[in-house]
Amino acid sequence: MRAVDLSNVTWRKSSHSNDDGGQCLEVADHLPLVPVRDSKNPAGPALSFELASWSAFVAGVKDGRIGA
């Protein structure tokens, strides 16, 4: 998988994140891959997923197939 330069992307926080410092996830849009990072550690690593894989994961979380 090729590397994607994330130094100038615009990150957005998940709409399910809250302001109390809990579990916060950020993603960047409009790239060949979907990068995901922990908003509490923006200088830390980001995981990148192919769009189809990320979409399947999100759909699974929304419909309860994936999650606690």
PyRosetta script that sets phi, psi and omega in degrees:
from pyrosetta import init, pose_from_sequence

init()
pose = pose_from_sequence("MRAVDLSNVTWRKSSHSNDDGGQCLEVADHLPLVPVRDSKNPAGPALSFELASWSAFVAGVKDGRIGA")
pose.set_psi(1, 137.0)
pose.set_omega(1, -177.9)
pose.set_phi(2, -80.6)
pose.set_psi(2, 153.6)
pose.set_omega(2, 179.7)
pose.set_phi(3, -77.2)
pose.set_psi(3, 145.4)
pose.set_omega(3, 177.4)
pose.set_phi(4, -118.0)
pose.set_psi(4, 129.3)
pose.set_omega(4, 178.3)
pose.set_phi(5, -72.7)
pose.set_psi(5, 116.8)
pose.set_omega(5, -178.0)
pose.set_phi(6, -106.3)
pose.set_psi(6, 9.5)
pose.set_omega(6, -174.1)
pose.set_phi(7, -68.8)
pose.set_psi(7, -23.8)
pose.set_omega(7, -177.1)
pose.set_phi(8, -123.4)
pose.set_psi(8, 19.2)
pose.set_omega(8, 179.9)
pose.set_phi(9, -81.2)
pose.set_psi(9, 158.8)
pose.set_omega(9, 174.9)
pose.set_phi(10, -98.8)
pose.set_psi(10, 119.1)
pose.set_omega(10, -179.8)
pose.set_phi(11, -91.4)
pose.set_psi(11, 146.6)
pose.set_omega(11, 173.6)
pose.set_phi(12, -129.1)
pose.set_psi(12, 140.6)
pose.set_omega(12, -178.2)
pose.set_phi(13, -82.5)
pose.set_psi(13, 145.4)
pose.set_omega(13, 176.8)
pose.set_phi(14, -55.1)
pose.set_psi(14, 141.6)
pose.set_omega(14, 177.5)
pose.set_phi(15, -67.8)
pose.set_psi(15, -14.1)
pose.set_omega(15, 178.5)
pose.set_phi(16, -91.6)
pose.set_psi(16, -3.4)
pose.set_omega(16, 177.2)
pose.set_phi(17, -76.8)
pose.set_psi(17, 152.0)
pose.set_omega(17, 178.1)
pose.set_phi(18, -120.1)
pose.set_psi(18, 178.1)
pose.set_omega(18, -174.9)
pose.set_phi(19, -92.7)
pose.set_psi(19, 6.4)
pose.set_omega(19, -176.4)
pose.set_phi(20, -91.4)
pose.set_psi(20, 11.5)
pose.set_omega(20, 177.9)
pose.set_phi(21, 82.5)
pose.set_psi(21, 15.2)
pose.set_omega(21, -179.5)
pose.set_phi(22, -74.8)
pose.set_psi(22, -150.0)
pose.set_omega(22, -177.2)
pose.set_phi(23, -73.1)
pose.set_psi(23, 110.7)
pose.set_omega(23, -176.1)
pose.set_phi(24, -122.1)
pose.set_psi(24, 131.2)
pose.set_omega(24, -179.0)
pose.set_phi(25, -121.9)
pose.set_psi(25, 138.7)
pose.set_omega(25, 176.1)
pose.set_phi(26, -123.7)
pose.set_psi(26, 145.2)
pose.set_omega(26, 175.3)
pose.set_phi(27, -130.1)
pose.set_psi(27, 159.0)
pose.set_omega(27, 174.7)
pose.set_phi(28, -118.0)
pose.set_psi(28, 137.5)
pose.set_omega(28, -177.0)
pose.set_phi(29, -101.7)
pose.set_psi(29, 169.3)
pose.set_omega(29, 171.4)
pose.set_phi(30, 64.3)
pose.set_psi(30, 39.7)
pose.set_omega(30, 176.0)
pose.set_phi(31, -125.6)
pose.set_psi(31, 165.9)
pose.set_omega(31, 178.1)
pose.set_phi(32, -63.6)
pose.set_psi(32, -25.4)
pose.set_omega(32, 176.7)
pose.set_phi(33, -125.7)
pose.set_psi(33, 165.8)
pose.set_omega(33, 177.2)
pose.set_phi(34, -103.7)
pose.set_psi(34, 103.5)
pose.set_omega(34, 177.3)
pose.set_phi(35, -82.2)
pose.set_psi(35, 142.1)
pose.set_omega(35, -177.7)
pose.set_phi(36, -132.3)
pose.set_psi(36, 137.1)
pose.set_omega(36, 178.4)
pose.set_phi(37, -144.0)
pose.set_psi(37, 166.5)
pose.set_omega(37, 175.9)
pose.set_phi(38, -84.2)
pose.set_psi(38, 120.4)
pose.set_omega(38, -176.6)
pose.set_phi(39, -65.7)
pose.set_psi(39, -21.1)
pose.set_omega(39, 179.2)
pose.set_phi(40, -79.7)
pose.set_psi(40, -9.9)
pose.set_omega(40, -179.8)
pose.set_phi(41, -137.4)
pose.set_psi(41, 65.7)
pose.set_omega(41, -175.0)
pose.set_phi(42, -63.0)
pose.set_psi(42, -22.0)
pose.set_omega(42, 178.0)
pose.set_phi(43, -87.4)
pose.set_psi(43, -5.6)
pose.set_omega(43, -179.1)
pose.set_phi(44, -79.1)
pose.set_psi(44, -172.1)
pose.set_omega(44, -176.1)
pose.set_phi(45, -72.3)
pose.set_psi(45, 155.7)
pose.set_omega(45, 173.1)
pose.set_phi(46, -120.0)
pose.set_psi(46, 143.0)
pose.set_omega(46, 173.3)
pose.set_phi(47, -97.5)
pose.set_psi(47, 140.2)
pose.set_omega(47, 179.0)
pose.set_phi(48, -118.0)
pose.set_psi(48, 135.9)
pose.set_omega(48, -177.7)
pose.set_phi(49, -125.3)
pose.set_psi(49, 148.6)
pose.set_omega(49, 170.8)
pose.set_phi(50, -67.4)
pose.set_psi(50, 148.5)
pose.set_omega(50, -175.1)
pose.set_phi(51, -55.8)
pose.set_psi(51, -44.0)
pose.set_omega(51, -178.6)
pose.set_phi(52, -63.0)
pose.set_psi(52, -39.3)
pose.set_omega(52, 179.1)
pose.set_phi(53, -66.9)
pose.set_psi(53, -44.5)
pose.set_omega(53, 179.6)
pose.set_phi(54, -63.8)
pose.set_psi(54, -43.1)
pose.set_omega(54, -179.9)
pose.set_phi(55, -62.6)
pose.set_psi(55, -40.7)
pose.set_omega(55, 178.2)
pose.set_phi(56, -64.9)
pose.set_psi(56, -40.3)
pose.set_omega(56, 177.7)
pose.set_phi(57, -62.2)
pose.set_psi(57, -49.5)
pose.set_omega(57, -179.2)
pose.set_phi(58, -60.4)
pose.set_psi(58, -43.3)
pose.set_omega(58, 179.0)
pose.set_phi(59, -61.8)
pose.set_psi(59, -40.3)
pose.set_omega(59, 178.5)
pose.set_phi(60, -64.6)
pose.set_psi(60, -38.0)
pose.set_omega(60, 177.2)
pose.set_phi(61, -67.3)
pose.set_psi(61, -44.4)
pose.set_omega(61, -177.9)
pose.set_phi(62, -63.0)
pose.set_psi(62, -38.6)
pose.set_omega(62, -176.9)
pose.set_phi(63, -95.7)
pose.set_psi(63, 7.9)
pose.set_omega(63, 172.4)
pose.set_phi(64, 86.7)
pose.set_psi(64, 3.0)
pose.set_omega(64, 177.4)
pose.set_phi(65, -73.3)
pose.set_psi(65, -24.5)
pose.set_omega(65, 179.7)
pose.set_phi(66, -124.6)
pose.set_psi(66, 133.7)
pose.set_omega(66, 177.4)
pose.set_phi(67, 139.3)
pose.set_psi(67, -176.9)
pose.set_omega(67, -176.4)
pose.set_phi(68, -77.3)
pose.dump_pdb("model.pdb")
